[in-house]
Amino acid sequence: MKRKIAGLLIFCIFILYPFSISQPKSENSSTLLWQQPKELINSNREDGLSRVLKLENGENWTVWMSNRDGNNEIYFKKQLKNGKWTDAANLTNNPSDDRMPFLFQDNSGHVWLLWTTDRKGNFDIYFQNYSSNKWSAPEPLSFSGHWDEYATGCLTKSGTIWIAWNSYQQENDDIYYSYKDGESWGGPVRVTKNKAEDRFPFVFQSNDGKIWIFWSSDRDGNWEIYFKRYSPPRSLETKEPVRFTFDTALDSTPYVIQTEDNRLWVFWTSDKGGGSIYYRYSDNGEVWSDPENLGSLKGYIIPSAIETEDHGILVTATKKSGNHYSIYTICSEFGEEKATLSVESSPSSSVYINDSYKGETPLDLKLEKGEYTVRIEKENYEIYTKTVTLSSGESESVFVELTKITPPPTTLPPTTAPRSTTSPPTTKLPTTSPTTTPTTTTPSTISPSTSPSSQSDSFVYLGIFAGVILLFLVIFLMTRKKPEKIKEEWIEKKEPKKEVIIEKPSEHCPFCGKPISLNVTICPYCKKDLEITPELKSLLDEEKKWKEKLERLKTNKSKLEEKIYEEKYNEIMDKLVDIKDKIIKEKMKKGVKK
């Protein structure tokens, strides 16, 4: 039987392999090279977690967190069109702990700044807008009483604003999002519902209208990147999270951009090979390249990225410099200059390059040299197809006036004589009349058989279908047996012995004190996780103790002088922040061990 199975597997490989190699690949190969990093920010203190944004006016803005003034604040600088960066400016200027900033621009040209702060006693998401050359006053976006942090946002084509963040509510971090239609906010909507830790979300809309939320999770025993995808306005396409990275390294802090050639890029931090920034790209959002890193550059973490004016990619990243962290810029350069393909049509239509949707005409695309199949189509019009060959640095234009499909002529019924009151006349159709057999002439341009890509797909599907039929036939022939032999095998078959598992009692649950079995990970009485390390349990107990102190302080606020109350309050909050950071690190250690 084993030989039969082995033969069957070999059969499947030889039958299906020719079709599997015809599956779609990314039509452009990346020859992306990376320049040496340049130091952008170094205050001799802790500067990190930078976020960069390319504005509609061509300026590049970046924000980051720094403790150069004693506590964590959000700082800002921008790169002018001449390439020079302005001096750093403090945007928050508050004695609280302000961290994890993010920038995006809305359809009014206003720039949004999101960040995390504990100025109300608990970490929440705040925002402010930049318009008319000034920043608005900070406002809370979330005040749930939970630990909310690491917010990112984007503007959709419909004008809706999406904001995603992670929140510690159900004894672990989960991903949530809210949306703003007009003046009102909707949500929050819970994205993940898992006992694992889900953190560092990134929300983004691609040019095809799809809305993506990427994040990092240890749900499969190791920190990996996952995503969910939505169709406008908020229809979930992927019910279960889709895993994006597959390795034994710790992968986190994803950042997504789309370049002018409609290519999607996902950057993230990985501790593989000594730690570096990795990326994958896709031309259609379905087939992704293999992970690549920034060449020989090591030790850089927490990436953000934009496309430059010369169609390269600028990455900002954090790296330890001496005894503190600094921020660097890393620019890409393509091995050869890209070609420009301009596509126009009348009326405006959908453009496909090598069967990958690129947008609506008029459209300018930056593509690497090579041969491409351009397809322009619109409902009720004939499909236009052209093959173009592009060379590095050259420009090519495609313009077409699509031909409207004319409906086939309708045959009118033959004229009959008026009805009489006596007997109805008999109408005979002449056998030689061309109207007796109406024919419909279908334009050749819309026939599937005339499209090279459709014809190729038809052969692929036909081959796969034939392979499946042959596979079932071989399985049937190999597994068919004579009735007598089946009967004998059934009589001789014995019931397998059941393995009896004897549960050995352990001492007691460390939380409720009741006796439990050794082979359980969750206490059946108090429902506590028995895999919590002693260090994590000690930190959780200590956090609980300090929270109780905070509640007692708030209760006795009226009995204390304001100065004494503030000193005690700040002391307790600093302690809670320190404990929370230790808890997060301990949980991440636990995720790696898994």
C-alpha positions in Angstrom: 0.0 0.0 0.0 2.9 2.4 0.8 4.3 1.8 -2.7 0.9 2.6 -4.2 0.8 5.9 -2.2 4.3 6.8 -3.2 3.5 6.1 -6.9 0.4 8.2 -6.6 2.4 11.1 -5.2 4.9 10.9 -8.1 2.0 10.7 -10.5 0.4 13.9 -9.0 3.8 15.8 -9.3 4.3 14.9 -12.9 0.7 15.7 -13.8 0.2 19.0 -11.9 3.7 20.4 -12.0 3.5 21.8 -15.6 0.4 23.8 -14.5 1.7 24.9 -11.2 4.7 26.6 -12.8 2.2 28.7 -14.9 0.8 30.4 -11.8 1.0 34.2 -11.9 4.2 35.8 -10.6 5.1 39.4 -10.0 5.7 40.9 -13.4 8.6 43.1 -12.4 11.8 41.8 -10.8 13.3 44.1 -8.2 16.9 45.1 -8.6 16.6 47.3 -5.6 20.0 48.4 -4.1 20.5 50.4 -0.9 22.8 53.3 -0.2 24.8 53.7 3.0 22.6 55.1 5.9 22.8 58.8 6.7 22.3 60.0 10.3 19.3 62.3 10.5 18.7 62.8 14.2 21.2 62.5 17.1 20.6 64.5 20.3 22.9 62.3 22.4 19.7 61.1 24.1 17.2 58.5 23.1 15.6 59.3 19.7 13.6 56.7 18.0 10.3 55.3 16.5 10.4 57.8 13.6 7.5 58.1 11.0 8.0 59.8 7.7 5.2 61.3 5.4 5.4 62.7 1.9 3.0 65.6 1.5 1.0 66.6 -1.6 3.2 69.8 -1.9 6.4 67.6 -2.2 7.7 68.2 1.3 8.8 65.3 3.5 7.9 65.4 7.2 9.1 63.2 10.0 8.1 62.8 13.6 9.7 60.8 16.4 9.8 60.4 20.2 12.8 61.7 22.2 13.7 62.2 25.9 16.1 65.0 25.1 14.2 67.4 27.5 13.9 64.9 30.3 10.7 63.0 29.5 9.4 61.5 26.3 8.0 64.1 23.9 7.0 64.2 20.2 9.4 66.1 17.9 9.0 67.1 14.3 11.1 68.3 11.3 10.5 68.6 7.6 12.6 68.3 4.5 12.2 71.2 2.1 12.2 70.9 -1.7 15.9 71.9 -1.7 16.7 68.7 0.3 17.5 70.5 3.6 15.9 69.5 6.8 14.6 72.1 9.3 15.5 72.1 13.0 13.7 69.8 15.4 10.5 71.3 17.0 8.8 70.0 20.1 5.1 69.3 19.3 3.7 68.1 22.7 5.7 70.0 25.4 3.9 68.3 28.3 5.3 66.7 31.5 3.5 63.5 30.6 4.9 60.5 28.7 4.2 61.1 25.0 5.3 58.4 22.6 4.7 56.4 19.4 3.8 59.2 16.9 2.3 58.7 13.4 1.5 61.1 10.5 -1.0 61.1 7.6 -2.8 63.7 5.4 -6.5 64.0 4.7 -8.4 65.1 1.6 -8.5 68.8 2.9 -4.7 68.9 3.0 -4.6 68.8 6.8 -1.9 66.7 8.4 -2.9 64.5 11.3 -0.6 63.6 14.1 -1.5 60.6 16.3 0.4 59.6 19.4 0.1 57.8 22.8 0.1 59.7 26.1 -0.7 59.1 29.8 -1.6 62.7 30.6 -5.1 61.5 31.8 -3.6 58.8 34.1 -3.8 56.0 31.6 -2.3 55.5 28.2 -4.7 56.8 25.5 -4.6 57.9 21.8 -4.5 61.6 21.2 -4.4 63.6 17.9 -4.0 67.1 16.5 -4.2 68.6 13.1 -1.9 71.0 11.1 -3.6 73.5 8.9 -3.1 77.2 8.1 0.5 76.9 9.2 -0.3 76.0 12.8 -1.1 72.9 14.9 -4.5 72.5 16.7 -4.8 71.8 20.4 -4.4 68.1 21.4 -7.6 66.1 21.7 -8.2 62.5 23.0 -9.3 60.0 20.4 -9.7 57.1 22.8 -10.4 57.3 26.6 -11.5 53.8 27.3 -9.9 53.3 30.7 -7.7 50.7 29.0 -4.1 50.7 27.8 -4.3 52.1 24.2 -1.2 52.7 22.2 0.6 52.5 18.8 -2.1 54.2 16.6 -1.8 54.5 12.8 -4.2 56.1 10.3 -5.1 56.6 6.7 -7.6 58.4 4.4 -9.7 56.3 2.0 -10.8 57.4 -1.4 -14.3 57.9 -0.2 -13.1 60.5 2.4 -13.4 58.2 5.4 -10.6 58.3 8.0 -9.5 55.0 9.5 -7.4 54.8 12.8 -6.1 51.4 14.1 -4.3 50.8 17.5 -3.7 48.0 20.0 -5.5 48.0 23.3 -5.0 45.9 26.5 -8.5 45.0 27.6 -9.0 41.2 27.8 -5.7 40.4 29.7 -3.9 40.7 26.4 -3.4 43.2 23.6 -5.9 43.2 20.6 -6.2 45.3 17.5 -9.1 47.8 17.2 -10.1 50.4 14.6 -12.4 53.5 14.4 -13.6 55.4 11.4 -14.7 59.0 10.8 -17.4 59.7 8.2 -18.0 63.4 8.1 -18.1 64.8 11.6 -18.9 61.6 13.6 -16.7 58.7 14.6 -17.8 55.1 14.4 -16.5 52.1 16.4 -14.3 51.0 17.9 -14.4 47.7 16.0 -12.4 44.8 17.4 -10.2 43.3 14.7 -8.5 40.4 16.6 -10.1 38.0 19.1 -7.3 35.8 20.3 -5.6 35.0 23.6 -2.3 35.8 22.0 -0.7 39.2 21.9 -1.6 41.3 18.9 0.3 44.6 18.5 1.8 47.3 16.2 -1.1 47.7 13.7 -0.7 49.5 10.4 -3.9 50.5 8.4 -3.5 51.4 4.7 -5.7 51.6 1.6 -4.2 50.4 -1.7 -5.1 52.0 -5.1 -7.7 49.3 -5.9 -9.7 50.5 -2.9 -8.8 47.6 -0.6 -8.2 48.5 3.1 -5.4 46.5 4.8 -4.6 46.2 8.5 -1.2 44.6 9.1 0.0 43.8 12.7 2.4 41.5 14.7 1.3 38.6 16.7 2.7 35.6 18.7 -0.5 33.5 18.0 1.5 30.7 16.3 4.2 30.5 19.0 6.5 33.1 17.4 6.1 36.8 16.6 5.1 37.0 12.9 3.3 39.5 10.6 -0.4 39.0 9.8 -3.1 41.0 8.0 -6.8 41.3 7.3 -8.3 43.0 4.2 -11.5 44.9 3.8 -13.6 46.0 0.8 -15.1 49.5 1.0 -16.8 50.7 3.1 -16.0 48.0 5.8 -16.7 44.6 4.3 -14.3 42.0 5.7 -12.7 39.9 2.9 -10.4 37.7 5.1 -12.4 36.4 8.1 -9.3 34.8 9.6 -6.0 36.6 9.9 -3.6 35.9 6.9 -0.1 35.1 8.0 2.5 37.2 6.0 5.9 36.1 7.4 7.1 32.5 7.9 10.3 32.0 9.8 11.7 31.5 13.3 12.8 35.1 13.8 10.9 37.7 15.7 9.0 39.9 13.1 7.2 43.1 14.1 6.4 46.8 13.4 5.1 46.5 9.8 4.9 49.6 7.5 3.2 49.7 4.1 3.5 52.0 1.1 2.4 51.8 -2.6 4.6 53.4 -5.2 3.5 55.1 -8.4 3.8 51.9 -10.4 1.1 50.4 -8.1 3.6 48.1 -6.4 2.8 47.4 -2.7 5.8 47.3 -0.3 5.7 46.0 3.2 8.7 46.7 5.5 9.2 45.3 9.0 11.7 44.7 11.8 13.2 41.2 12.1 15.9 39.8 14.5 17.0 37.3 11.8 20.7 37.4 11.0 21.6 39.8 13.7 18.6 42.1 13.3 17.6 44.2 10.3 14.8 45.6 8.2 13.1 43.2 5.7 10.6 43.8 3.0 8.3 42.1 0.5 6.5 43.5 -2.6 3.5 42.6 -4.8 2.0 44.0 -8.0 -1.5 42.7 -7.3 -1.8 42.1 -3.6 -2.1 38.4 -4.1 1.4 37.1 -5.1 4.2 38.4 -3.0 8.0 38.3 -3.5 10.3 36.4 -1.1 11.6 38.5 1.9 14.6 40.6 1.3 16.7 42.7 3.6 18.5 46.0 3.2 21.7 44.4 1.9 24.4 44.2 4.5 22.9 46.8 6.8 22.4 45.4 10.3 21.0 46.6 13.6 18.3 49.0 12.1 14.8 48.6 13.5 11.2 50.2 13.3 11.1 51.2 9.6 8.9 53.8 7.9 9.1 54.6 4.1 8.0 56.9 1.3 8.6 57.1 -2.5 11.1 59.8 -3.5 10.8 62.2 -6.4 13.1 60.0 -8.5 11.0 57.0 -7.8 13.3 55.4 -5.3 12.4 54.6 -1.7 13.5 56.5 1.4 13.4 54.5 4.6 13.8 56.0 8.1 14.9 53.6 10.9 16.3 53.6 14.4 19.7 52.2 15.4 21.8 52.3 18.6 24.6 54.8 18.3 27.0 54.5 21.2 25.0 54.4 24.4 21.9 55.9 22.9 19.5 55.5 19.9 19.6 57.7 16.8 17.5 58.0 13.6 18.9 57.3 10.1 17.7 57.6 6.5 18.4 54.8 4.0 17.8 55.5 0.3 17.3 52.9 -2.4 18.5 53.1 -6.0 17.4 50.9 -8.8 20.0 49.2 -10.9 18.6 50.9 -14.0 16.3 53.9 -14.5 12.7 52.9 -15.0 10.7 53.5 -18.1 7.5 55.6 -18.3 4.4 54.2 -19.9 1.5 56.7 -20.4 -1.9 55.1 -21.1 -4.9 57.2 -22.3 -8.3 56.2 -23.7 -11.6 57.6 -24.7 -13.7 57.0 -22.7 -11.8 56.5 -19.5 -11.3 52.8 -18.9 -9.5 50.1 -16.8 -5.9 49.4 -17.5 -4.3 46.0 -17.0 -0.5 45.3 -17.3 0.3 41.6 -17.7 -3.3 40.9 -16.4 -2.6 43.0 -13.2 -5.0 45.9 -12.7 -3.2 49.3 -12.5 -5.9 51.9 -12.4 -8.1 54.1 -14.7 -7.0 56.1 -17.7 -5.3 58.6 -18.0 -2.5 56.8 -16.2 1.3 57.2 -16.0 3.2 54.2 -14.9 6.9 53.7 -14.0 8.0 50.2 -15.1 11.3 48.4 -15.4 12.5 47.5 -18.8 10.9 44.6 -20.5 8.0 43.4 -22.6 4.4 44.1 -21.3 0.9 43.3 -22.5 -1.4 46.3 -22.1 -5.1 45.6 -21.9 -7.7 48.4 -21.9 -11.3 47.5 -21.3 -14.7 49.0 -20.4 -18.1 47.5 -20.2 -20.0 47.5 -23.5 -16.8 48.4 -25.4 -14.4 46.2 -27.4 -11.3 45.2 -25.5 -8.0 46.7 -26.7 -4.7 44.8 -26.3 -1.2 45.8 -27.3 2.3 44.5 -26.5 4.9 47.1 -25.8 8.6 46.8 -25.2 10.2 49.3 -22.8 13.8 50.3 -22.4 15.4 51.9 -19.4 14.7 55.7 -19.2 12.5 55.9 -22.3 8.8 57.0 -22.5 6.1 55.1 -24.3 2.5 56.3 -25.0 -0.6 54.2 -25.7 -3.8 56.0 -26.8 -6.9 54.4 -28.1 -10.5 55.3 -28.8 -12.5 52.3 -27.8 -15.2 51.0 -30.2 -18.6 50.6 -28.7 -20.1 47.2 -29.2 -23.1 47.4 -31.5 -26.0 45.1 -30.4 -26.9 42.4 -33.1 -29.7 43.3 -35.4 -33.2 42.2 -34.3 -35.2 40.2 -36.8 -38.8 41.5 -37.2 -41.6 38.9 -37.6 -42.9 38.5 -41.1 -45.9 40.6 -42.1 -49.2 38.6 -42.2 -52.5 39.5 -43.7 -55.2 41.0 -41.5 -57.3 38.5 -39.5 -60.6 37.6 -41.0 -63.7 36.7 -39.1 -63.9 33.3 -40.9 -60.6 31.5 -40.7 -57.1 32.7 -39.9 -54.7 32.8 -42.8 -51.7 30.4 -42.8 -48.4 32.2 -42.9 -45.5 30.4 -44.5 -41.9 31.6 -44.1 -39.9 31.5 -47.4 -37.0 29.1 -47.1 -34.7 31.4 -49.1 -35.4 34.5 -47.0 -32.3 35.7 -45.0 -34.6 36.7 -42.1 -35.6 33.1 -41.4 -32.3 32.3 -39.7 -31.1 35.4 -37.8 -27.4 35.4 -37.2 -25.5 37.3 -34.5 -22.1 38.6 -35.4 -20.0 38.9 -32.3 -17.0 41.3 -32.6 -13.8 39.2 -32.5 -12.2 41.5 -30.0 -14.4 40.3 -27.2 -14.1 36.6 -27.9 -12.2 34.8 -25.2 -10.4 32.7 -27.8 -8.7 35.8 -29.3 -7.2 36.9 -26.0 -3.8 35.4 -25.4 -4.1 35.5 -21.6 -7.6 34.1 -21.6 -6.6 31.3 -24.0 -3.6 30.5 -21.8 -5.8 30.4 -18.7 -8.3 28.1 -20.5 -5.6 25.6 -21.2 -4.3 25.8 -17.6 -7.8 25.2 -16.2 -8.5 22.4 -18.7 -5.2 20.7 -17.8 -5.9 21.0 -14.1 -9.4 19.6 -14.5 -8.0 16.7 -16.6 -5.3 16.0 -14.0 -7.9 15.9 -11.2 -10.1 13.4 -13.1 -7.1 11.2 -13.8 -6.1 11.5 -10.1 -9.5 10.2 -8.9 -9.5 7.4 -11.5 -6.0 6.2 -10.3 -7.1 6.4 -6.7 -10.2 4.3 -7.5 -8.3 1.6 -9.4 -5.6 1.3 -6.7 -8.0 1.1 -3.8 -10.6 -1.3 -5.3 -10.6 -4.7 -3.8 -12.6 -7.9 -4.2 -15.6 -8.3 -1.8 -14.2 -11.6 -0.3 -10.8 -10.0 0.6 -12.5 -7.0 2.1 -14.7 -9.3 4.2 -11.7 -11.3 5.4 -9.7 -8.2 6.3 -12.8 -6.9 8.2 -13.1 -10.1 10.2 -9.4 -10.2 11.1 -9.3 -6.5 12.0 -9.1 -6.1 15.8 -10.3 -3.2 17.8 -7.2 -1.1 18.8 -6.5 -0.8 22.5 -7.4 2.4 24.0 -4.7 4.2 25.9 -5.7 5.1 29.4 -4.4 8.4 30.6 -4.0 8.5 34.3 -4.0 12.0 35.5 -1.6 12.6 38.4 -2.7 15.2 40.8 -0.3 18.0 41.4 -0.1 20.1 44.6 -2.4 23.2 44.1 -3.2 26.0 41.7 -0.8 29.0 42.6 -3.8 31.4 42.2 -6.8 29.8 43.9 -5.1 27.0 45.9 -7.4 24.2 44.7 -6.0 20.8 43.6 -5.4 20.4 39.9 -4.0 17.9 37.4 -0.5 18.1 36.0 -1.5 18.0 32.3 -3.7 21.2 32.3 -2.5 24.7 31.4 -5.7 26.5 32.5 -7.0 26.1 36.1 -10.6 24.7 35.8 -11.6 26.7 38.9 -10.2 30.2 38.6 -9.5 30.0 34.8 -6.0 31.4 35.3 -3.2 30.7 32.8 -0.8 28.3 34.6 1.9 29.0 32.1 2.5 32.5 33.6 6.1 32.7 34.6 7.0 33.5 38.2 8.6 36.8 37.0 5.4 37.8 35.1 3.2 36.9 38.1 5.4 39.0 40.4 5.1 41.9 38.0 1.3 41.6 37.7 1.0 41.4 41.5 3.2 44.5 41.8 1.2 46.3 39.2 -2.0 45.5 41.1 -0.5 46.8 44.3 0.5 50.2 42.8 -2.9 50.5 41.1 -4.5 50.1 44.5 -2.2 52.8 45.8 -3.4 55.1 42.9 -7.0 54.5 43.8 -6.4 55.3 47.5 -4.6 58.5 46.5 -7.5 59.6 44.3 -9.9 58.9 47.1 -7.9 61.1 49.5 -7.2 63.8 47.0 -9.3 66.4 48.9 -7.4 65.8 52.1 -4.0 66.5 50.6 -2.3 69.6 49.4 -2.2 70.0 45.7 1.6 69.9 45.5 1.9 66.7 47.7 -0.9 65.1 45.6 0.9 65.8 42.3 4.2 64.4 43.7 2.5 61.2 44.9 0.5 60.9 41.7 3.6 61.3 39.4 5.6 58.9 41.6 2.8 56.2 41.2 2.3 56.8 37.5 6.1 56.6 36.8 6.2 53.3 38.7 3.2 51.9 36.8 4.7 52.8 33.4 8.0 51.2 34.4 6.1 48.0 35.5 4.0 47.9 32.4 7.1 48.1 30.2 8.6 45.2 32.1 5.3 43.2 31.7 5.4 43.8 27.9 9.0 42.7 27.7 8.3 39.6 29.8 5.3 38.6 27.6 7.4 39.0 24.5 10.0 36.7 26.0 7.3 34.2 26.6 6.2 34.5 23.0 9.7 33.8 21.7 10.0 30.7 23.9 6.9 29.3 22.5 
